[in-house]
Amino acid sequence: MARSGNTKVLIVDDQPVFSIGLSSLIEGLNKLTVVGTATNITDALRIAEKANPHLVITEINLGSENGMDLIKKLKSMNHEIIILILSVRNERFYSERLLRLGVRGYIMKNAQASEITEAISTVLNGKIYLSENERERIFQAMTEESSRRTKDWTVSVHKLSNRELQVFSLIGKGYGTIEIASMYNLSNKTIDTHKEHLKLKLHCSSSQELRQMAVEWSNNSGDR
């Protein structure tokens, strides 16, 4: 484990019997101490405020309450708190969303004890823990999304007006607003307006992203 002193752990689960078993597992690990267990959000926040745990292991299925609400509140109390999800819910439907909320790991309750201890060790050492299948699924999804995004903007280029395509091509060749305006005997303001239209149509968040797209388009289309 990364910490030199005892690591304080809070367990949140609406099944007290499960919390007892998990507490026993954790107390058997080196330098980990369970400072409390809770079955609902109110009790979990009360214990967290008093005990200031380093790690919270929580179910997201807390009866009538939603564990995601607990995560948000814990992070608002202490953004450095480490949160590990141990849930009956399938990770493939929740892991990405929860990682965006600041969770450091997700493991399902049908995992072996050795996998749970590995997950705890991993998140305490500053890393993300997901099952091998889930890591592969997310990587595949990211790759496909990147491919779709590239395809989408290149398709959008074909929908540009003739003037917009001319401006886009010149941006890709390294020309600036003043040079492009001079070429077409237009005002700088008009060229800047074309650039804003290009950013909207190509879903660019910045002028730098527009330039990168234009350079890629110029290189791949043979427009030199």
Buried (B, 14 or more C-beta within 10 A) or exposed (E): EEEEEEBBBBBBBBBEEBBEEBBEBBEEBEEBBBBBBBBBBEBBBEBBEEBEBBBBBBBBBBEEBEBBEBBEEBBEEBEEBBBBBBBEBEBBEBBBEBBEEBBBBBBBBEBEEEBBBBBBBBBBEEEEBBBEEBEEBBEEEEEEEEEEEEEEBBEBBEEBEEBBBBBBBBBBEEBEBEEBBEEBEBEEEBBBEBBEBBBEBBEBEEBEBBBBBBBBBBEEEEBE
